[in-house]
Amino acid sequence: MKRRPFRYWLQLALTLLVCAFLVVPVVMSILAGVTQNYFIGVKSGLTLRWVVEVWTLYSETIWRSIYVALATLAVTLVLGIPAAYALARAQSRWTRWIEELLTLPIAVPGLATALGLILLYGGWRDFRASWLFILVGHVLFTLPFMVRSVLAVMLAVDLRTLEEAAASLGASFRDRFFGVILPNVRPGILAGSLMVVTLSMGEFNMTWMLHTPLTKTLPVGLADSYASMRLEIGSAYTLIFLFMIVPLLVAMQWAAARMERSKG
Amino acid sequence: MARLVQVGGSGKDGFATYFAIVTNAQYFRSLVSTVALSLGVTIATLVLALVSGIFLQRNRFAGRGMLISLMTLPLAFPGVVVGFMVILLAGRQGLIGDASSRLFDEKIVFAYGMAGLFMGYLYFSIPRVILTIMASVEKLDPALEEAARSLGASTWQVTRDVILPALAPAIISSGAICFATSMGAFGTAFTLATQINVLPLTIYNEFTNYANLAMAASLSIVLGLITWAALALARSFAGAGVAAAG
């Protein structure tokens, strides 16, 4: 093995330090979630008591988050794929503007969007009190990610040529859309879907403003438990959240890598 | 759609509410401290991420893949969870306080103020920026560096004159995203303390505690404009792809 210069070790040390900064709290939180008494430490014994307690207290929020995420996914699929298709087919000055508009949800803080929604629909009592209100917020926030992800693949595969070929063989628009376009952009749809679900599950900024006591989602419940429960419960709750979100994240990175490859 | 409403919401006092952010000392202070905090976080994140990003992309060693996936883990954490992580590190029962009380007999607790906020923003910014930097280091042409080296440039000179300029678009775009997310981050600040004077919390307090809709709406428009301007500026400098990251 060749000798590494001093600089190498310095860089390695800094990288490890950054990594520790990111990972140590996660490990602590996992440990605290299964420790009898965090104040005494791990030596007080390990337990699943807190996890069970969280489940009885907050399982409703966990299910609601899953529903909202899946509903958001369904809506963004139905709205996002046709939108991306329209943008891909009609590349003009207008579409540049629309694409610019699509970056807005990243720029505009969720807080502002939530405020806008409340001012617009807040007076409409039944809607305000139902989980659909949160769904609208999540769709607004995640739709651009779906459109961008699908659009990227649509622009990379030569859609026009494929469609012309299919049309010259007598395929109707419906056949073309379901038989040619959708299979070709599948990696983009997959990557976009995972992104939408992950974002929706973790969305807090907007949901905190939109939720009512009866429509709490997981992150809202988390904030609630951090503020008013003992540290172990907050940690156990975080542990459950990690169990749900980390597989999604891994799948998302895998899908993104696959999408890169398919773009060639 | 939402924007229109916000403009409508600010109609109560007319456009005067927009000027209040400059004329009212409290709002102005909150604006300045938010911008300063976000700039500080952006710079610190860029420095740390550049060193680790270049290092991780350039060197192959055992456990590298593991290290990278560990570092990207926080990507999926919402702000509230990040806030909780900071509390675990630097809060009342936190690791840093524990260690310092054992070493110096004094408990260091800084999670519930600006310092904690700085740490939290750093926490969620670093993974994003590292990924962007690594992707663009991968695309660098090693021949350029070899040419510079063969002409007698030192490592430092190569870094300064070849690597950094080549990475400039990635640095600008990820920096802008980092700045924008720090400006608007609400969850982290909310978990740590609701009395820190940063813009998202000011908006929240205006809305819930004082029911001052017009002020809250115009403050959020100002906030949205600042972050949008930062991203647009970066895009005009660095070309497309600025908004690509989540």
Boltz contact constraints between the chains, C-beta under 6 A:
constraints:
  - contact:
      token1: [A, 11]
      token2: [B, 51]
      max_distance: 6.0
  - contact:
      token1: [A, 11]
      token2: [B, 55]
      max_distance: 6.0
  - contact:
      token1: [A, 14]
      token2: [B, 51]
      max_distance: 6.0
  - contact:
      token1: [A, 15]
      token2: [B, 52]
      max_distance: 6.0
  - contact:
      token1: [A, 15]
      token2: [B, 55]
      max_distance: 6.0
  - contact:
      token1: [A, 18]
      token2: [B, 48]
      max_distance: 6.0
  - contact:
      token1: [A, 18]
      token2: [B, 52]
      max_distance: 6.0
  - contact:
      token1: [A, 19]
      token2: [B, 67]
      max_distance: 6.0
  - contact:
      token1: [A, 19]
      token2: [B, 70]
      max_distance: 6.0
  - contact:
      token1: [A, 19]
      token2: [B, 71]
      max_distance: 6.0
  - contact:
      token1: [A, 22]
      token2: [B, 71]
      max_distance: 6.0
  - contact:
      token1: [A, 22]
      token2: [B, 74]
      max_distance: 6.0
  - contact:
      token1: [A, 23]
      token2: [B, 70]
      max_distance: 6.0
  - contact:
      token1: [A, 25]
      token2: [B, 85]
      max_distance: 6.0
  - contact:
      token1: [A, 25]
      token2: [B, 88]
      max_distance: 6.0
  - contact:
      token1: [A, 25]
      token2: [B, 89]
      max_distance: 6.0
  - contact:
      token1: [A, 28]
      token2: [B, 88]
      max_distance: 6.0
  - contact:
      token1: [A, 29]
      token2: [B, 88]
      max_distance: 6.0
  - contact:
      token1: [A, 103]
      token2: [B, 243]
      max_distance: 6.0
  - contact:
      token1: [A, 106]
      token2: [B, 243]
      max_distance: 6.0
  - contact:
      token1: [A, 107]
      token2: [B, 227]
      max_distance: 6.0
  - contact:
      token1: [A, 107]
      token2: [B, 228]
      max_distance: 6.0
  - contact:
      token1: [A, 107]
      token2: [B, 231]
      max_distance: 6.0
  - contact:
      token1: [A, 108]
      token2: [B, 224]
      max_distance: 6.0
  - contact:
      token1: [A, 109]
      token2: [B, 184]
      max_distance: 6.0
  - contact:
      token1: [A, 109]
      token2: [B, 223]
      max_distance: 6.0
  - contact:
      token1: [A, 111]
      token2: [B, 186]
      max_distance: 6.0
  - contact:
      token1: [A, 111]
      token2: [B, 200]
      max_distance: 6.0
  - contact:
      token1: [A, 111]
      token2: [B, 203]
      max_distance: 6.0
  - contact:
      token1: [A, 112]
      token2: [B, 220]
      max_distance: 6.0
  - contact:
      token1: [A, 112]
      token2: [B, 224]
      max_distance: 6.0
  - contact:
      token1: [A, 113]
      token2: [B, 2]
      max_distance: 6.0
  - contact:
      token1: [A, 115]
      token2: [B, 220]
      max_distance: 6.0
  - contact:
      token1: [A, 116]
      token2: [B, 2]
      max_distance: 6.0
  - contact:
      token1: [A, 116]
      token2: [B, 5]
      max_distance: 6.0
  - contact:
      token1: [A, 116]
      token2: [B, 6]
      max_distance: 6.0
  - contact:
      token1: [A, 119]
      token2: [B, 5]
      max_distance: 6.0
  - contact:
      token1: [A, 119]
      token2: [B, 9]
      max_distance: 6.0
  - contact:
      token1: [A, 120]
      token2: [B, 5]
      max_distance: 6.0
  - contact:
      token1: [A, 198]
      token2: [B, 76]
      max_distance: 6.0
  - contact:
      token1: [A, 202]
      token2: [B, 78]
      max_distance: 6.0
  - contact:
      token1: [A, 204]
      token2: [B, 78]
      max_distance: 6.0
  - contact:
      token1: [A, 204]
      token2: [B, 79]
      max_distance: 6.0
  - contact:
      token1: [A, 204]
      token2: [B, 80]
      max_distance: 6.0
  - contact:
      token1: [A, 204]
      token2: [B, 187]
      max_distance: 6.0
  - contact:
      token1: [A, 205]
      token2: [B, 186]
      max_distance: 6.0
  - contact:
      token1: [A, 205]
      token2: [B, 187]
      max_distance: 6.0
  - contact:
      token1: [A, 219]
      token2: [B, 78]
      max_distance: 6.0
  - contact:
      token1: [A, 219]
      token2: [B, 80]
      max_distance: 6.0
  - contact:
      token1: [A, 222]
      token2: [B, 80]
      max_distance: 6.0
  - contact:
      token1: [A, 223]
      token2: [B, 80]
      max_distance: 6.0
  - contact:
      token1: [A, 226]
      token2: [B, 84]
      max_distance: 6.0
  - contact:
      token1: [A, 226]
      token2: [B, 191]
      max_distance: 6.0
  - contact:
      token1: [A, 245]
      token2: [B, 76]
      max_distance: 6.0
  - contact:
      token1: [A, 249]
      token2: [B, 76]
      max_distance: 6.0
